[in-house]
Amino acid sequence: MFSTITTYIRQRFNPALYTMLAAFLMLYANGVEWTLRGAVVSFAFALATLFWFRMFDDVASGAVDQGKPDRIYTEADARRRLSMLLVPFAVILLVATAVVDTQAAAILGAYIIVQIIAYRMLFEREVWRRVLPLLKYPVLATTLYMLVHDAGMLTLSSALSFAALLPIFIAFEIVDDESFVVKWWLLPFVLVVAHALMLTSVSPPELINYVMFAASGASSPVAIVLLVFVATCAILALGVLDGIRAKAHPTTDRRFVFAQYALLLYFIGLRLLVFLDHAV
């Protein structure tokens, strides 16, 4: 059992990637509203839940991924051992979350049940097989928010901004994986939807005025640095859109090899700008 777990972690749980994803979700959910204890708890929660969902999806994909190299979960015995860990791991995760916030645990538990049902009903269709794993991101952001705030503080605009994580990660997958079911030429539409959901709490004139205020140098140094950061990531991401015209996907054109990460950095920078805008 121990050998199976260590091999699985080595093959499927990239520490750098999942540390980045956990930090991304923390910042997206709550900006910089953290105590040291809250940051440690939230990061541990994000990392543990990402690992659980990764393992759940791999166990479900074992038969489909047969023949792919370095995937121990495609072996029947290893898949059985990993599946045996899912229930106790989920129970420990939910109990630990409930100690901090019962409502966050309830949201996570309800989603796990819904996901199990959805996987059983829809997983055989490729489009659902590729999209279902992305649904966890809005849920994880919501639970991270609940760990810091009271339930009554979850407004409709906050919920819609968390829903934006679905098109954001669809955009990430479009850029990262040439075989992704959402076609490459749909990327601009996906990005428009992501922005529309993410910026529901900010009116366009309000955001433009704030950006112009920061650009003039009259705002805080943090806002100015963030504005430069967002602009830089946007320029890098525009290279992706140019790739659509040139029909050059990042997996086949080294100019765009880090474009998917530029997209995530752009969105987190924009999200932090929104937090700063609400603070002034």
C-alpha positions as YAML, in Angstrom:
chain: A
units: angstrom
residues:
- id: 1
  name: MET
  ca: [0.00, 0.00, 0.00]
- id: 2
  name: PHE
  ca: [2.72, 2.49, 1.00]
- id: 3
  name: SER
  ca: [4.68, 1.79, -2.18]
- id: 4
  name: THR
  ca: [1.55, 2.35, -4.27]
- id: 5
  name: ILE
  ca: [0.84, 5.71, -2.61]
- id: 6
  name: THR
  ca: [4.41, 7.00, -2.91]
- id: 7
  name: THR
  ca: [4.61, 5.95, -6.56]
- id: 8
  name: TYR
  ca: [1.25, 7.57, -7.27]
- id: 9
  name: ILE
  ca: [2.28, 10.85, -5.60]
- id: 10
  name: ARG
  ca: [5.55, 10.92, -7.53]
- id: 11
  name: GLN
  ca: [3.76, 10.35, -10.84]
- id: 12
  name: ARG
  ca: [0.63, 12.45, -10.42]
- id: 13
  name: PHE
  ca: [1.07, 15.11, -7.75]
- id: 14
  name: ASN
  ca: [3.60, 17.69, -8.92]
- id: 15
  name: PRO
  ca: [4.50, 19.67, -5.75]
- id: 16
  name: ALA
  ca: [5.29, 22.91, -7.60]
- id: 17
  name: LEU
  ca: [2.10, 22.83, -9.67]
- id: 18
  name: TYR
  ca: [-0.22, 22.01, -6.78]
- id: 19
  name: THR
  ca: [1.43, 24.50, -4.45]
- id: 20
  name: MET
  ca: [0.80, 27.13, -7.12]
- id: 21
  name: LEU
  ca: [-2.83, 26.03, -7.53]
- id: 22
  name: ALA
  ca: [-3.43, 26.09, -3.77]
- id: 23
  name: ALA
  ca: [-1.93, 29.59, -3.50]
- id: 24
  name: PHE
  ca: [-3.96, 30.72, -6.52]
- id: 25
  name: LEU
  ca: [-7.23, 29.53, -4.95]
- id: 26
  name: MET
  ca: [-6.37, 31.12, -1.59]
- id: 27
  name: LEU
  ca: [-5.65, 34.50, -3.15]
- id: 28
  name: TYR
  ca: [-8.63, 34.30, -5.49]
- id: 29
  name: ALA
  ca: [-11.03, 33.49, -2.66]
- id: 30
  name: ASN
  ca: [-9.90, 36.04, -0.09]
- id: 31
  name: GLY
  ca: [-7.19, 38.29, -1.47]
- id: 32
  name: VAL
  ca: [-4.77, 39.08, 1.33]
- id: 33
  name: GLU
  ca: [-7.32, 38.91, 4.17]
- id: 34
  name: TRP
  ca: [-5.35, 36.35, 6.16]
- id: 35
  name: THR
  ca: [-4.05, 35.82, 9.64]
- id: 36
  name: LEU
  ca: [-1.03, 33.51, 9.86]
- id: 37
  name: ARG
  ca: [-3.22, 30.75, 11.30]
- id: 38
  name: GLY
  ca: [-5.86, 31.30, 8.62]
- id: 39
  name: ALA
  ca: [-3.27, 31.17, 5.86]
- id: 40
  name: VAL
  ca: [-1.79, 27.90, 7.14]
- id: 41
  name: VAL
  ca: [-5.21, 26.28, 7.60]
- id: 42
  name: SER
  ca: [-6.48, 27.45, 4.21]
- id: 43
  name: PHE
  ca: [-3.35, 26.37, 2.36]
- id: 44
  name: ALA
  ca: [-3.42, 22.92, 4.00]
- id: 45
  name: PHE
  ca: [-7.13, 22.61, 3.16]
- id: 46
  name: ALA
  ca: [-6.59, 23.63, -0.47]
- id: 47
  name: LEU
  ca: [-3.64, 21.27, -0.95]
- id: 48
  name: ALA
  ca: [-5.39, 18.30, 0.71]
- id: 49
  name: THR
  ca: [-8.63, 18.75, -1.25]
- id: 50
  name: LEU
  ca: [-6.77, 19.17, -4.54]
- id: 51
  name: PHE
  ca: [-4.97, 15.90, -3.82]
- id: 52
  name: TRP
  ca: [-8.22, 14.10, -2.99]
- id: 53
  name: PHE
  ca: [-9.92, 15.29, -6.18]
- id: 54
  name: ARG
  ca: [-6.84, 14.39, -8.23]
- id: 55
  name: MET
  ca: [-6.88, 10.86, -6.84]
- id: 56
  name: PHE
  ca: [-10.67, 10.52, -7.26]
- id: 57
  name: ASP
  ca: [-10.46, 11.55, -10.91]
- id: 58
  name: ASP
  ca: [-7.53, 9.22, -11.58]
- id: 59
  name: VAL
  ca: [-9.31, 6.23, -10.02]
- id: 60
  name: ALA
  ca: [-12.35, 7.00, -12.19]
- id: 61
  name: SER
  ca: [-10.11, 7.34, -15.27]
- id: 62
  name: GLY
  ca: [-8.12, 4.15, -14.71]
- id: 63
  name: ALA
  ca: [-9.78, 2.12, -17.46]
- id: 64
  name: VAL
  ca: [-9.81, 5.04, -19.93]
- id: 65
  name: ASP
  ca: [-6.11, 5.79, -19.44]
- id: 66
  name: GLN
  ca: [-4.93, 2.22, -20.02]
- id: 67
  name: GLY
  ca: [-1.67, 2.17, -21.96]
- id: 68
  name: LYS
  ca: [-0.48, 5.63, -20.91]
- id: 69
  name: PRO
  ca: [3.02, 5.56, -19.38]
- id: 70
  name: ASP
  ca: [3.87, 6.30, -15.73]
- id: 71
  name: ARG
  ca: [0.29, 5.98, -14.47]
- id: 72
  name: ILE
  ca: [0.19, 3.39, -11.72]
- id: 73
  name: TYR
  ca: [-3.55, 3.90, -11.23]
- id: 74
  name: THR
  ca: [-4.20, 2.14, -14.56]
- id: 75
  name: GLU
  ca: [-3.14, -1.13, -12.89]
- id: 76
  name: ALA
  ca: [-6.18, -2.88, -11.39]
- id: 77
  name: ASP
  ca: [-4.50, -3.73, -8.08]
- id: 78
  name: ALA
  ca: [-3.09, -0.23, -7.57]
- id: 79
  name: ARG
  ca: [-6.42, 1.34, -8.52]
- id: 80
  name: ARG
  ca: [-8.20, -0.84, -5.95]
- id: 81
  name: ARG
  ca: [-5.77, 0.24, -3.23]
- id: 82
  name: LEU
  ca: [-6.13, 3.92, -4.11]
- id: 83
  name: SER
  ca: [-9.92, 3.66, -4.19]
- id: 84
  name: MET
  ca: [-9.83, 2.16, -0.68]
- id: 85
  name: LEU
  ca: [-8.16, 5.37, 0.53]
- id: 86
  name: LEU
  ca: [-10.76, 7.73, -0.91]
- id: 87
  name: VAL
  ca: [-13.51, 7.24, 1.70]
- id: 88
  name: PRO
  ca: [-11.37, 7.49, 4.88]
- id: 89
  name: PHE
  ca: [-9.42, 10.37, 3.35]
- id: 90
  name: ALA
  ca: [-12.68, 12.21, 2.55]
- id: 91
  name: VAL
  ca: [-14.01, 11.60, 6.08]
- id: 92
  name: ILE
  ca: [-10.81, 12.95, 7.67]
- id: 93
  name: LEU
  ca: [-10.89, 15.95, 5.32]
- id: 94
  name: LEU
  ca: [-14.53, 16.76, 6.11]
- id: 95
  name: VAL
  ca: [-14.10, 16.34, 9.87]
- id: 96
  name: ALA
  ca: [-11.01, 18.57, 9.87]
- id: 97
  name: THR
  ca: [-12.89, 21.18, 7.83]
- id: 98
  name: ALA
  ca: [-15.90, 21.00, 10.17]
- id: 99
  name: VAL
  ca: [-13.65, 21.77, 13.14]
- id: 100
  name: VAL
  ca: [-12.89, 25.12, 11.49]
- id: 101
  name: ASP
  ca: [-16.28, 25.81, 9.86]
- id: 102
  name: THR
  ca: [-19.25, 23.45, 9.66]
- id: 103
  name: GLN
  ca: [-20.83, 25.26, 6.71]
- id: 104
  name: ALA
  ca: [-17.66, 24.96, 4.64]
- id: 105
  name: ALA
  ca: [-17.60, 21.23, 5.47]
- id: 106
  name: ALA
  ca: [-21.26, 20.93, 4.43]
- id: 107
  name: ILE
  ca: [-20.59, 22.60, 1.07]
- id: 108
  name: LEU
  ca: [-17.59, 20.36, 0.42]
- id: 109
  name: GLY
  ca: [-19.43, 17.21, 1.50]
- id: 110
  name: ALA
  ca: [-22.45, 18.02, -0.66]
- id: 111
  name: TYR
  ca: [-20.21, 18.62, -3.66]
- id: 112
  name: ILE
  ca: [-18.36, 15.33, -3.15]
- id: 113
  name: ILE
  ca: [-21.71, 13.49, -3.19]
- id: 114
  name: VAL
  ca: [-22.85, 15.37, -6.30]
- id: 115
  name: GLN
  ca: [-19.53, 14.66, -8.00]
- id: 116
  name: ILE
  ca: [-19.73, 10.93, -7.29]
- id: 117
  name: ILE
  ca: [-23.23, 10.83, -8.82]
- id: 118
  name: ALA
  ca: [-22.16, 12.96, -11.80]
- id: 119
  name: TYR
  ca: [-19.15, 10.76, -12.50]
- id: 120
  name: ARG
  ca: [-21.31, 7.64, -12.44]
- id: 121
  name: MET
  ca: [-23.89, 9.13, -14.80]
- id: 122
  name: LEU
  ca: [-21.78, 11.22, -17.19]
- id: 123
  name: PHE
  ca: [-18.17, 10.04, -17.11]
- id: 124
  name: GLU
  ca: [-18.44, 7.79, -20.18]
- id: 125
  name: ARG
  ca: [-18.93, 10.85, -22.41]
- id: 126
  name: GLU
  ca: [-15.60, 12.50, -23.21]
- id: 127
  name: VAL
  ca: [-16.85, 16.07, -22.94]
- id: 128
  name: TRP
  ca: [-17.99, 15.45, -19.35]
- id: 129
  name: ARG
  ca: [-14.90, 13.41, -18.56]
- id: 130
  name: ARG
  ca: [-12.77, 16.46, -19.37]
- id: 131
  name: VAL
  ca: [-14.98, 19.15, -17.82]
- id: 132
  name: LEU
  ca: [-16.14, 17.45, -14.59]
- id: 133
  name: PRO
  ca: [-12.69, 17.69, -12.90]
- id: 134
  name: LEU
  ca: [-12.75, 21.47, -13.43]
- id: 135
  name: LEU
  ca: [-15.96, 21.97, -11.45]
- id: 136
  name: LYS
  ca: [-14.04, 21.59, -8.20]
- id: 137
  name: TYR
  ca: [-12.34, 24.97, -8.53]
- id: 138
  name: PRO
  ca: [-15.42, 27.18, -7.92]
- id: 139
  name: VAL
  ca: [-16.41, 24.89, -5.01]
- id: 140
  name: LEU
  ca: [-12.95, 25.00, -3.42]
- id: 141
  name: ALA
  ca: [-12.83, 28.80, -3.71]
- id: 142
  name: THR
  ca: [-16.26, 29.02, -2.07]
- id: 143
  name: THR
  ca: [-15.21, 26.77, 0.81]
- id: 144
  name: LEU
  ca: [-11.97, 28.73, 1.26]
- id: 145
  name: TYR
  ca: [-14.08, 31.88, 1.45]
- id: 146
  name: MET
  ca: [-16.34, 30.26, 4.04]
- id: 147
  name: LEU
  ca: [-13.34, 29.32, 6.19]
- id: 148
  name: VAL
  ca: [-12.61, 33.04, 6.59]
- id: 149
  name: HIS
  ca: [-16.05, 34.69, 6.40]
- id: 150
  name: ASP
  ca: [-19.50, 34.09, 7.87]
- id: 151
  name: ALA
  ca: [-22.04, 32.40, 5.60]
- id: 152
  name: GLY
  ca: [-24.15, 35.56, 5.39]
- id: 153
  name: MET
  ca: [-21.28, 37.40, 3.71]
- id: 154
  name: LEU
  ca: [-21.44, 35.21, 0.58]
- id: 155
  name: THR
  ca: [-23.18, 37.55, -1.84]
- id: 156
  name: LEU
  ca: [-24.43, 36.80, -5.35]
- id: 157
  name: SER
  ca: [-21.56, 38.76, -6.88]
- id: 158
  name: SER
  ca: [-19.06, 36.73, -4.82]
- id: 159
  name: ALA
  ca: [-20.68, 33.47, -5.91]
- id: 160
  name: LEU
  ca: [-20.56, 34.56, -9.57]
- id: 161
  name: SER
  ca: [-16.91, 35.55, -9.24]
- id: 162
  name: PHE
  ca: [-16.17, 32.06, -7.90]
- id: 163
  name: ALA
  ca: [-18.15, 30.58, -10.81]
- id: 164
  name: ALA
  ca: [-15.71, 32.44, -13.09]
- id: 165
  name: LEU
  ca: [-13.09, 29.88, -12.08]
- id: 166
  name: LEU
  ca: [-14.76, 27.34, -14.36]
- id: 167
  name: PRO
  ca: [-14.19, 29.31, -17.60]
- id: 168
  name: ILE
  ca: [-10.78, 30.41, -16.28]
- id: 169
  name: PHE
  ca: [-9.65, 26.80, -15.93]
- id: 170
  name: ILE
  ca: [-11.34, 25.82, -19.19]
- id: 171
  name: ALA
  ca: [-9.17, 28.51, -20.80]
- id: 172
  name: PHE
  ca: [-6.14, 27.06, -18.99]
- id: 173
  name: GLU
  ca: [-6.91, 23.58, -20.35]
- id: 174
  name: ILE
  ca: [-7.54, 24.89, -23.89]
- id: 175
  name: VAL
  ca: [-4.08, 26.45, -23.90]
- id: 176
  name: ASP
  ca: [-2.38, 23.60, -22.05]
- id: 177
  name: ASP
  ca: [-3.86, 20.62, -23.89]
- id: 178
  name: GLU
  ca: [-4.33, 20.56, -27.65]
- id: 179
  name: SER
  ca: [-6.74, 17.61, -27.35]
- id: 180
  name: PHE
  ca: [-9.08, 19.35, -24.88]
- id: 181
  name: VAL
  ca: [-12.74, 19.02, -25.84]
- id: 182
  name: VAL
  ca: [-13.41, 22.78, -25.94]
- id: 183
  name: LYS
  ca: [-11.96, 23.85, -29.26]
- id: 184
  name: TRP
  ca: [-9.04, 26.26, -29.56]
- id: 185
  name: TRP
  ca: [-10.98, 28.90, -31.51]
- id: 186
  name: LEU
  ca: [-13.53, 29.23, -28.66]
- id: 187
  name: LEU
  ca: [-10.89, 30.65, -26.29]
- id: 188
  name: PRO
  ca: [-11.88, 34.34, -26.79]
- id: 189
  name: PHE
  ca: [-15.51, 33.53, -25.91]
- id: 190
  name: VAL
  ca: [-14.42, 31.59, -22.80]
- id: 191
  name: LEU
  ca: [-12.28, 34.55, -21.69]
- id: 192
  name: VAL
  ca: [-15.19, 36.98, -22.18]
- id: 193
  name: VAL
  ca: [-17.42, 34.78, -19.98]
- id: 194
  name: ALA
  ca: [-14.68, 34.57, -17.33]
- id: 195
  name: HIS
  ca: [-14.31, 38.36, -17.21]
- id: 196
  name: ALA
  ca: [-18.09, 38.91, -17.16]
- id: 197
  name: LEU
  ca: [-18.54, 36.60, -14.16]
- id: 198
  name: MET
  ca: [-15.43, 37.75, -12.34]
- id: 199
  name: LEU
  ca: [-16.18, 41.47, -12.56]
- id: 200
  name: THR
  ca: [-19.87, 41.37, -11.57]
- id: 201
  name: SER
  ca: [-19.11, 43.23, -8.34]
- id: 202
  name: VAL
  ca: [-17.43, 46.12, -10.18]
- id: 203
  name: SER
  ca: [-19.08, 48.43, -12.69]
- id: 204
  name: PRO
  ca: [-16.93, 49.05, -15.81]
- id: 205
  name: PRO
  ca: [-16.68, 52.84, -15.22]
- id: 206
  name: GLU
  ca: [-15.69, 52.21, -11.60]
- id: 207
  name: LEU
  ca: [-12.93, 49.77, -12.57]
- id: 208
  name: ILE
  ca: [-11.68, 52.02, -15.40]
- id: 209
  name: ASN
  ca: [-11.51, 55.01, -13.04]
- id: 210
  name: TYR
  ca: [-9.59, 52.96, -10.48]
- id: 211
  name: VAL
  ca: [-7.14, 51.67, -13.10]
- id: 212
  name: MET
  ca: [-6.59, 55.19, -14.45]
- id: 213
  name: PHE
  ca: [-6.05, 56.45, -10.90]
- id: 214
  name: ALA
  ca: [-3.42, 53.75, -10.31]
- id: 215
  name: ALA
  ca: [-1.81, 54.36, -13.72]
- id: 216
  name: SER
  ca: [-1.44, 58.06, -12.94]
- id: 217
  name: GLY
  ca: [0.84, 57.17, -10.03]
- id: 218
  name: ALA
  ca: [-1.52, 58.75, -7.52]
- id: 219
  name: SER
  ca: [-2.59, 55.43, -6.02]
- id: 220
  name: SER
  ca: [-0.78, 53.14, -3.59]
- id: 221
  name: PRO
  ca: [2.49, 51.51, -4.70]
- id: 222
  name: VAL
  ca: [0.81, 48.10, -4.37]
- id: 223
  name: ALA
  ca: [-1.91, 49.08, -6.85]
- id: 224
  name: ILE
  ca: [0.67, 50.43, -9.30]
- id: 225
  name: VAL
  ca: [2.76, 47.25, -9.11]
- id: 226
  name: LEU
  ca: [-0.37, 45.14, -9.55]
- id: 227
  name: LEU
  ca: [-1.42, 47.18, -12.57]
- id: 228
  name: VAL
  ca: [1.97, 46.68, -14.23]
- id: 229
  name: PHE
  ca: [1.80, 42.97, -13.37]
- id: 230
  name: VAL
  ca: [-1.68, 42.56, -14.87]
- id: 231
  name: ALA
  ca: [-0.68, 44.47, -18.00]
- id: 232
  name: THR
  ca: [2.44, 42.31, -18.45]
- id: 233
  name: CYS
  ca: [0.49, 39.07, -18.06]
- id: 234
  name: ALA
  ca: [-2.17, 40.38, -20.45]
- id: 235
  name: ILE
  ca: [0.50, 41.02, -23.08]
- id: 236
  name: LEU
  ca: [1.82, 37.48, -22.63]
- id: 237
  name: ALA
  ca: [-1.71, 36.10, -22.85]
- id: 238
  name: LEU
  ca: [-2.36, 38.08, -26.04]
- id: 239
  name: GLY
  ca: [0.34, 35.94, -27.60]
- id: 240
  name: VAL
  ca: [-2.03, 33.03, -27.08]
- id: 241
  name: LEU
  ca: [-4.80, 34.79, -29.00]
- id: 242
  name: ASP
  ca: [-2.31, 35.59, -31.74]
- id: 243
  name: GLY
  ca: [-1.57, 31.88, -31.83]
- id: 244
  name: ILE
  ca: [-5.20, 31.26, -32.78]
- id: 245
  name: ARG
  ca: [-4.74, 33.37, -35.88]
- id: 246
  name: ALA
  ca: [-1.45, 31.63, -36.66]
- id: 247
  name: LYS
  ca: [-2.95, 28.22, -35.78]
- id: 248
  name: ALA
  ca: [0.00, 27.62, -33.46]
- id: 249
  name: HIS
  ca: [-1.00, 25.86, -30.27]
- id: 250
  name: PRO
  ca: [1.28, 26.19, -27.20]
- id: 251
  name: THR
  ca: [1.96, 22.46, -27.20]
- id: 252
  name: THR
  ca: [3.44, 22.76, -30.70]
- id: 253
  name: ASP
  ca: [4.92, 26.28, -30.54]
- id: 254
  name: ARG
  ca: [7.54, 27.01, -27.88]
- id: 255
  name: ARG
  ca: [6.76, 30.75, -27.97]
- id: 256
  name: PHE
  ca: [3.60, 30.00, -26.00]
- id: 257
  name: VAL
  ca: [4.88, 27.24, -23.72]
- id: 258
  name: PHE
  ca: [4.08, 29.20, -20.52]
- id: 259
  name: ALA
  ca: [0.97, 30.93, -21.85]
- id: 260
  name: GLN
  ca: [-1.44, 28.97, -19.63]
- id: 261
  name: TYR
  ca: [0.39, 30.16, -16.52]
- id: 262
  name: ALA
  ca: [0.39, 33.74, -17.83]
- id: 263
  name: LEU
  ca: [-3.40, 33.45, -18.01]
- id: 264
  name: LEU
  ca: [-3.63, 32.36, -14.36]
- id: 265
  name: LEU
  ca: [-1.26, 35.12, -13.26]
- id: 266
  name: TYR
  ca: [-3.29, 37.66, -15.22]
- id: 267
  name: PHE
  ca: [-6.56, 36.61, -13.59]
- id: 268
  name: ILE
  ca: [-5.14, 36.56, -10.07]
- id: 269
  name: GLY
  ca: [-3.63, 40.00, -10.62]
- id: 270
  name: LEU
  ca: [-6.96, 41.31, -11.88]
- id: 271
  name: ARG
  ca: [-8.72, 39.71, -8.92]
- id: 272
  name: LEU
  ca: [-6.38, 41.44, -6.47]
- id: 273
  name: LEU
  ca: [-6.99, 44.75, -8.24]
- id: 274
  name: VAL
  ca: [-10.72, 44.24, -7.63]
- id: 275
  name: PHE
  ca: [-10.02, 43.58, -3.94]
- id: 276
  name: LEU
  ca: [-7.98, 46.79, -3.75]
- id: 277
  name: ASP
  ca: [-10.72, 48.70, -5.54]
- id: 278
  name: HIS
  ca: [-13.24, 47.57, -2.90]
- id: 279
  name: ALA
  ca: [-10.86, 48.60, -0.13]
- id: 280
  name: VAL
  ca: [-10.59, 52.24, -1.24]
...
